[in-house]
Amino acid sequence: MRDDCDVLIVGAGPSGAVAAQEFARAGMRVTCLEQGDWPDYSRARAGHADFELVSRKHWNWNPNERRAAGDYRVDDTESDISALMYNGVGGSTVMYAAQWERFLPSDFRVRTLDGVGDDWPISYWDLEPYYDEVERQFAVSGLGGNPALPPMTPPPLPPVPLNKVGRRGAEALNKLGWHWWPGTNAIATADYGPLHACTQLAACPFGCPTGSKGSADRTHWQALSKGQVRLVVRATVDQVLLDDRGRASGVTYLDENGARHTIHAGVVVLCANALGTPRILLNSADGAGIANSSGMVGRRLMMHPFGNAIGIFDEDLESWRGPLGQYLHSLEFYETDRSRGFVRGAKWNLIPSGAPLSMMLTGTWGDESVWGSSFTRLLRERLGHSVIWGVICEDLPDPDNRVTLGELGEQDVPGVRIRYRTSDNTRAMMAWHLDRVSEVLDAMGAKQKILNPIMQGIGWHLIGTTVMGENPDGTVVDPYGECHDVPNLFVFDSSVFPTSSGVNPAATIAANALRCARALVARRRDVAVAS
């Protein structure tokens, strides 16, 4: 292969971490370029008086507000919701809530079952062994035997405690006769490898100060970067280079000082998420774009619009503590029932409501303003006395929901512009599911309920934009992530997903990256490399 490295990976998030580990174990020379930096856990302040003030700066989910090293401008003026992500070693696992969910078998067959979207070129059963492996890699905790899922190997660690909130939710769902199961989370409930047992500070998205969350910087990169893999941070890739035969020969990137570098590789693997990956492809060839004969690069963006239902109780449920993360989840109404007025379904998860400012910085809860003479009364009523049901709805692919290149940033590298409109199907789905969750809150004994459909600014997951499939006419990569147009250029992140499912994508991102990486290792001598 080429002089600089055998495999060049762009992006040190979960897909890049899993792939790098697999390539290194196979004896390949691996370089990973990450445009952000290592997370600074000295800024993880849970347990300190300034925790919530600091977290909303350093651990802000929106890159336009965070403006950290590696963040680029995301123009969302034509989008119903903003894209939330983290650019740095570990990728968005540094800030995810660690809810670890396998896709269901039906998620891979939505065209066959429901006549929408597309079937995946693989099945649940193709991913099943890789789900088992990555759950061990990411220190997943949970309980085997979930009746909503196929039989599977139990997670390596026991589930997080239900606590008062989880028990109250479980009792209500039992009363209604609806499915629930203890939450599966990438949260260590006992010391596990480099991770420590969770102390339930409800701070999972804000740096996890105890080092309990299975984020890729801790589970993978701490070890890989000590010699097995060359990891370069603050390296902003702007283009994939092609040789005169149209094969990927490497990339150009800018370091933190703005100096441009070229690195050559036998194989290039993009793991830059569903905004960053199309950004690089569209900007390559000096802005003409590559790997886009289908015209599908950047299209079919899905972001999982998020809603929630808040319940306020007379009893003190100690809901300032627990996993964020999830105590439990329900998949009772996950599969399609057309009598409801929409197709596909949603997952519900029960979480704590958190620390004091989390109770009050939402602007308005219900009809009563939180600011003014009622502030202290409302804080006393809500702190420890409120719970949150999150609702994640399946987001169907739409070619008009897309990522394009945006304005040039500080280093003359373009940001991205997103166009995203929430579908009528999603709106109907969210309204119906919030009505059902409202019934659960009634069964839990809530004295007040606040329902928030399609919360403005909340687009938790980035999916689609370089769809995989067998037919080059309508897809960007094949079932193993190899670009149809560029035989040694691969995409392993969630941008290859044909559909979004109605559950959190981290487990499937990691499992599919492992599947694709292992397939590449198996046939590495047959890959056509640049001359």
C-alpha positions in Angstrom: 0.0 0.0 0.0 1.1 3.6 0.2 4.0 5.0 2.2 2.3 7.0 4.9 -0.2 4.4 6.1 -2.2 1.5 5.0 -5.5 2.9 6.2 -6.4 6.6 6.9 -9.5 7.2 9.0 -11.1 10.6 9.1 -13.0 11.1 12.4 -12.3 9.7 15.9 -15.9 9.1 16.9 -17.4 5.6 17.6 -17.2 4.3 14.1 -13.6 5.5 13.6 -12.6 4.1 17.0 -14.0 0.7 16.4 -12.5 0.5 12.9 -9.1 1.7 14.0 -9.0 -1.0 16.7 -9.9 -3.7 14.2 -7.3 -2.5 11.6 -4.6 -2.3 14.3 -5.3 -5.8 15.5 -4.9 -7.0 11.9 -1.4 -5.4 11.9 -2.2 -2.6 9.5 -0.6 0.8 9.8 -3.4 3.2 10.8 -3.6 7.0 11.0 -6.7 8.8 12.2 -7.2 12.5 11.7 -9.6 14.2 14.1 -10.5 17.9 13.6 -11.3 18.5 17.3 -9.2 17.8 20.4 -9.3 15.5 23.4 -12.1 16.3 25.8 -11.0 18.4 28.8 -12.5 16.5 31.7 -11.3 19.2 34.2 -14.3 21.0 32.9 -16.7 18.2 34.0 -18.0 19.9 37.1 -20.9 17.8 38.3 -21.0 18.0 42.1 -19.6 21.5 42.2 -21.6 24.7 42.6 -20.8 26.0 39.1 -21.8 22.7 37.4 -24.8 23.7 35.4 -23.3 27.1 34.4 -20.1 25.5 33.1 -21.8 22.6 31.4 -23.9 24.9 29.2 -20.7 26.4 27.8 -18.1 23.7 27.5 -20.5 20.8 27.0 -23.1 22.5 24.9 -24.6 20.1 22.4 -24.9 22.7 19.6 -21.6 23.4 17.8 -22.8 26.9 16.8 -23.1 27.8 20.5 -20.1 25.7 21.8 -17.5 27.0 19.3 -14.8 24.6 20.5 -11.7 23.5 18.6 -12.9 21.6 15.5 -16.4 23.0 15.4 -17.5 24.4 12.1 -20.5 26.5 11.2 -23.8 24.7 10.6 -26.2 26.9 8.9 -29.6 25.7 10.1 -31.7 28.7 9.0 -33.7 26.4 6.6 -34.1 23.6 9.2 -36.9 22.9 11.6 -34.3 21.7 14.2 -30.6 22.2 14.9 -28.0 19.5 14.5 -26.4 18.5 17.8 -23.0 16.9 17.8 -19.5 17.0 19.3 -16.3 17.3 17.3 -13.3 15.8 19.1 -11.7 12.5 20.2 -14.7 10.2 21.0 -17.0 12.1 18.7 -20.6 12.6 19.9 -20.2 9.7 22.4 -18.5 12.3 24.6 -21.9 14.0 24.9 -24.4 11.3 24.2 -26.7 10.2 27.0 -25.3 6.6 26.5 -28.7 5.1 25.8 -27.7 1.9 24.0 -30.3 0.4 21.8 -30.1 -2.3 19.2 -32.2 -1.7 16.1 -35.2 -4.1 15.8 -35.4 -6.6 13.0 -38.2 -4.6 11.4 -36.0 -1.6 11.1 -34.1 -3.3 8.3 -37.2 -4.1 6.3 -39.4 -1.0 6.3 -40.0 -1.0 2.6 -41.1 -4.7 2.6 -43.2 -4.3 5.8 -44.6 -0.8 5.5 -44.0 0.4 2.0 -41.9 3.4 3.0 -38.2 4.2 2.9 -35.9 1.4 1.7 -34.9 -2.0 3.0 -31.3 -2.3 4.2 -29.0 -4.5 2.2 -28.3 -6.4 5.4 -30.5 -7.8 8.2 -30.6 -7.6 12.0 -29.1 -11.1 12.0 -26.1 -9.9 9.9 -25.4 -7.4 12.7 -26.2 -9.6 15.7 -22.7 -10.9 16.4 -21.2 -7.5 16.0 -23.8 -6.0 18.4 -22.5 -8.6 21.0 -18.9 -7.6 20.4 -19.3 -3.8 20.6 -21.4 -4.1 23.8 -18.4 -5.6 25.5 -16.2 -2.8 24.0 -18.4 0.0 25.2 -19.1 -1.4 28.7 -22.8 -1.8 28.2 -25.1 -2.4 31.2 -28.5 -4.0 31.0 -30.6 -7.1 31.5 -31.0 -10.0 29.1 -34.4 -11.4 28.1 -36.1 -8.2 26.8 -39.4 -9.6 25.2 -39.5 -6.8 22.6 -36.2 -8.0 21.1 -34.9 -11.3 19.7 -33.0 -13.6 22.2 -29.5 -12.2 22.6 -26.4 -12.4 24.7 -26.9 -10.3 27.8 -24.9 -7.2 28.2 -21.6 -7.6 30.1 -22.8 -5.5 33.1 -26.0 -5.4 35.2 -28.4 -2.5 34.6 -28.4 0.8 36.3 -30.7 0.9 39.4 -34.3 1.8 38.7 -34.4 4.0 41.8 -37.7 5.6 42.9 -38.4 7.1 39.4 -37.9 3.9 37.5 -40.0 1.8 40.0 -42.8 4.3 39.7 -42.7 4.2 35.9 -42.5 0.4 35.9 -45.5 0.1 38.2 -47.5 2.4 35.9 -46.7 0.5 32.8 -47.5 -2.8 34.5 -50.9 -1.3 35.5 -51.5 -0.4 31.8 -50.2 -3.8 30.6 -47.6 -2.1 28.4 -44.0 -3.2 27.7 -41.1 -1.9 29.7 -37.6 -3.2 30.4 -34.6 -1.9 32.4 -32.6 0.6 30.4 -29.6 -0.6 28.4 -26.9 2.0 28.6 -23.2 2.4 27.8 -22.7 3.1 31.5 -20.4 1.0 33.7 -22.3 -0.2 36.8 -19.1 -1.7 38.1 -15.4 -1.0 37.4 -14.8 -2.2 33.9 -11.5 -1.8 31.9 -10.7 1.9 32.0 -14.1 2.9 33.4 -15.3 3.3 37.0 -18.6 2.4 38.5 -21.4 5.0 37.9 -22.2 7.3 40.9 -25.5 8.5 39.3 -24.8 12.2 39.1 -27.2 12.6 36.2 -24.4 14.2 34.3 -23.8 11.8 31.4 -23.9 14.4 28.6 -21.8 16.9 30.6 -18.4 15.2 30.7 -19.1 12.3 33.1 -16.7 13.3 35.8 -16.5 9.8 37.3 -15.4 8.2 34.0 -18.2 5.8 33.9 -19.7 6.4 30.5 -18.6 4.3 27.5 -17.4 7.1 25.3 -15.0 6.2 22.5 -12.2 8.4 23.9 -12.1 6.3 27.0 -13.1 2.9 25.8 -10.9 2.9 22.7 -8.6 5.9 22.1 -6.8 6.1 25.4 -5.2 2.7 24.6 -5.0 3.0 20.8 -3.3 6.4 20.8 -0.4 5.0 22.9 1.3 3.4 19.9 -1.1 1.2 18.0 -2.6 4.0 16.0 -1.3 7.4 15.0 -4.0 9.9 16.1 -3.6 13.4 14.9 -5.9 16.0 16.6 -6.9 19.5 15.4 -6.5 18.2 11.8 -9.3 19.4 9.6 -9.7 17.4 6.5 -10.9 19.4 3.5 -10.5 17.0 0.5 -10.0 13.4 -0.4 -7.4 13.2 -3.2 -7.8 11.0 -6.2 -5.2 9.7 -8.6 -5.5 9.7 -12.4 -7.5 6.5 -12.3 -10.0 7.9 -9.9 -8.8 6.0 -6.8 -8.4 7.6 -3.4 -4.7 8.4 -2.8 -5.1 10.2 0.6 -6.4 13.5 1.9 -5.3 17.1 2.5 -5.9 18.6 5.9 -5.2 21.8 7.8 -3.5 21.8 11.2 -4.4 24.1 14.1 -2.1 26.8 12.7 -3.7 26.7 9.3 -0.8 24.9 7.5 -1.9 22.5 4.9 -0.6 18.9 4.8 -1.0 15.9 2.5 -1.1 12.4 3.8 -1.2 9.3 1.5 -2.9 6.0 2.2 -3.8 2.8 0.5 -7.4 3.1 1.8 -9.4 6.1 3.1 -12.3 5.6 5.5 -14.6 8.5 6.3 -16.1 8.4 9.8 -17.0 12.1 10.2 -20.8 11.7 10.8 -23.7 12.5 8.5 -22.7 16.2 8.2 -19.0 15.9 8.1 -18.7 13.0 5.7 -20.8 14.6 2.9 -19.0 17.9 3.6 -15.7 16.3 2.7 -17.1 14.5 -0.3 -18.8 17.6 -1.7 -15.7 19.7 -1.1 -13.3 17.3 -2.8 -12.0 17.8 -6.3 -11.8 21.5 -5.4 -15.5 21.7 -4.8 -16.7 19.7 -7.7 -17.4 16.7 -5.4 -16.6 13.0 -5.7 -18.4 9.7 -5.2 -21.6 11.4 -6.3 -22.6 10.0 -9.7 -26.0 9.0 -8.0 -26.5 12.6 -6.8 -27.3 11.2 -3.4 -24.3 12.6 -1.4 -25.8 14.9 1.3 -29.4 13.8 0.7 -31.8 11.8 2.9 -30.7 13.6 6.1 -32.5 12.2 9.2 -32.2 13.7 12.7 -34.7 12.0 15.0 -37.0 14.8 16.1 -37.3 14.6 19.9 -40.2 15.3 22.2 -40.8 14.7 25.9 -43.5 14.6 28.5 -42.7 16.0 32.0 -44.6 14.9 35.1 -44.6 16.7 38.4 -45.4 14.8 41.6 -46.2 15.6 45.2 -43.7 13.0 46.4 -40.0 13.5 46.4 -38.7 10.9 43.9 -35.1 12.0 44.2 -35.1 12.7 40.4 -32.0 14.9 40.6 -30.0 11.6 40.6 -29.7 8.7 38.3 -28.5 7.8 34.8 -28.9 10.1 31.8 -28.9 7.2 30.5 -32.3 5.8 31.0 -33.9 4.0 33.9 -36.1 2.0 31.6 -37.5 2.1 28.1 -40.8 1.0 26.4 -41.3 -0.4 22.9 -45.0 -1.1 23.4 -46.1 0.9 20.3 -43.0 0.6 18.1 -44.3 -1.3 15.1 -46.6 0.1 12.5 -50.4 0.2 13.0 -51.9 2.2 10.2 -55.1 2.8 12.2 -53.1 5.4 14.2 -52.7 7.6 11.1 -49.0 7.1 10.5 -46.4 4.4 9.8 -43.5 3.2 12.0 -43.1 3.9 15.7 -41.2 5.4 18.6 -39.3 4.5 21.7 -40.0 6.0 25.1 -37.4 6.2 27.8 -37.7 7.4 31.4 -34.9 9.7 32.7 -34.3 11.9 35.8 -35.1 15.6 35.5 -31.7 16.6 36.9 -30.2 19.5 38.8 -31.8 22.9 39.7 -31.2 24.9 36.5 -32.4 22.0 34.4 -35.7 22.6 36.1 -35.8 26.3 35.3 -33.9 27.2 32.1 -36.6 25.8 29.8 -38.3 29.2 29.5 -41.8 28.0 30.3 -43.2 24.9 31.9 -46.8 24.8 31.1 -48.7 28.1 31.3 -46.7 29.5 34.2 -43.6 31.6 33.6 -40.7 30.3 35.7 -39.2 33.8 36.2 -40.6 36.3 38.7 -42.2 36.0 42.1 -43.1 32.3 41.5 -39.5 31.2 40.9 -38.6 29.7 44.3 -42.0 28.1 44.7 -41.7 26.4 41.3 -38.2 25.3 41.9 -39.2 23.6 45.2 -42.1 21.9 43.5 -40.0 20.5 40.7 -36.6 19.7 42.0 -36.6 16.0 42.8 -40.4 15.9 42.2 -40.4 15.7 38.4 -39.6 13.1 35.8 -39.1 13.1 32.0 -40.3 10.6 29.4 -38.3 11.1 26.2 -39.9 10.1 22.9 -37.8 9.3 19.8 -39.7 8.9 16.6 -38.5 7.2 13.5 -37.5 9.8 10.9 -38.3 8.7 7.3 -35.7 9.5 4.5 -36.6 12.4 2.3 -34.2 13.4 -0.6 -35.1 17.0 -0.1 -33.8 16.9 3.5 -30.1 17.5 2.8 -26.6 18.7 3.6 -24.8 21.1 1.2 -21.6 23.1 1.6 -21.9 26.3 3.6 -19.9 29.5 4.0 -16.1 29.4 4.3 -14.8 29.2 7.9 -11.7 30.6 9.5 -9.3 28.3 7.6 -11.1 28.7 4.2 -12.8 25.4 4.7 -16.5 25.4 4.2 -19.1 24.7 6.9 -22.4 23.0 6.0 -25.9 24.2 5.3 -28.8 21.9 6.3 -32.3 21.9 5.0 -34.7 19.8 7.0 -38.4 19.8 7.3 -40.3 17.6 9.8 -42.7 15.3 7.9 -46.5 15.1 8.5 -45.9 11.4 9.4 -43.5 12.4 12.1 -45.7 15.1 13.6 -48.7 12.7 13.7 -46.5 10.0 15.3 -45.2 12.4 18.0 -48.7 13.6 18.9 -50.1 10.1 19.2 -47.2 8.9 21.3 -47.3 11.9 23.6 -50.9 11.1 24.3 -50.0 7.6 25.3 -47.1 8.8 27.5 -49.6 11.2 29.1 -51.6 8.1 30.1 -48.5 6.7 31.7 -48.0 9.9 33.7 -51.6 9.7 34.9 -51.0 6.1 36.0 -47.8 7.2 37.8 -49.8 9.7 39.8 -48.5 13.0 38.3 -50.3 16.1 39.6 -49.2 18.1 36.6 -48.2 17.2 33.0 -46.3 19.2 30.4 -46.1 17.8 26.9 -43.4 19.1 24.5 -43.8 17.8 20.9 -40.9 18.2 18.4 -38.8 20.3 20.7 -37.2 23.3 18.9 -33.5 22.9 18.6 -33.4 19.2 19.4 -32.1 17.0 16.6 -30.2 14.4 18.6 -29.0 12.0 15.9 -27.4 12.6 12.5 -28.3 9.8 10.0 -28.3 9.3 6.2 -26.6 11.4 3.5 -24.4 8.7 1.9 -26.9 5.9 1.7 -25.7 2.3 1.2 -27.2 -0.2 -1.2 -26.5 -2.6 -4.0 -27.6 -0.3 -6.8 -25.1 2.5 -7.7 -27.8 4.5 -9.4 -29.6 5.4 -6.1 -26.9 4.9 -3.5 -23.4 6.1 -2.6 -21.7 3.1 -1.0 -22.1 -0.7 -1.2 -23.3 -2.8 1.7 -19.7 -2.8 3.1 -19.3 0.9 2.9 -17.2 1.1 -0.2 -18.0 4.0 -2.5 -19.5 2.8 -5.8 -17.5 5.5 -7.7 -14.2 5.2 -5.8 -13.2 1.6 -5.1 -10.8 2.3 -2.1 -12.8 5.0 -0.4 -15.1 3.8 2.4 -17.8 5.3 4.7 -18.4 3.6 8.0 -20.5 6.1 10.0 -24.2 6.6 10.3 -24.5 8.5 7.1 -24.7 5.1 5.3 -27.9 4.1 7.1 -30.9 3.8 4.7 -33.4 4.4 7.5 -33.2 5.9 11.0 -35.2 3.4 13.1 -37.0 4.8 16.2 -34.2 4.1 18.7 -30.8 5.6 19.5 -28.2 4.8 16.8 -24.9 4.4 18.7 -25.1 0.6 19.0 -25.8 0.2 15.3 -23.1 2.7 14.3 -20.5 0.7 16.3 -21.8 -2.7 15.1 -21.9 -1.8 11.5 -18.5 -0.2 11.6 -17.0 -3.4 13.1 -18.8 -5.5 10.4 -17.4 -3.2 7.6 -13.9 -3.0 9.1 -13.7 -6.8 9.5 -14.8 -7.3 5.9 -12.1 -4.9 4.6 -9.4 -6.6 6.6 -10.5 -10.0 5.2 -10.1 -8.8 1.6 -7.4 -6.1 2.0 -5.1 -7.7 -0.6 -7.8 -7.4 -3.2 -8.6 -3.7 -2.7 -7.6 -1.5 -5.7 -5.3 1.1 -4.3 -4.0 4.3 -5.8 -1.0 4.2 -8.1 
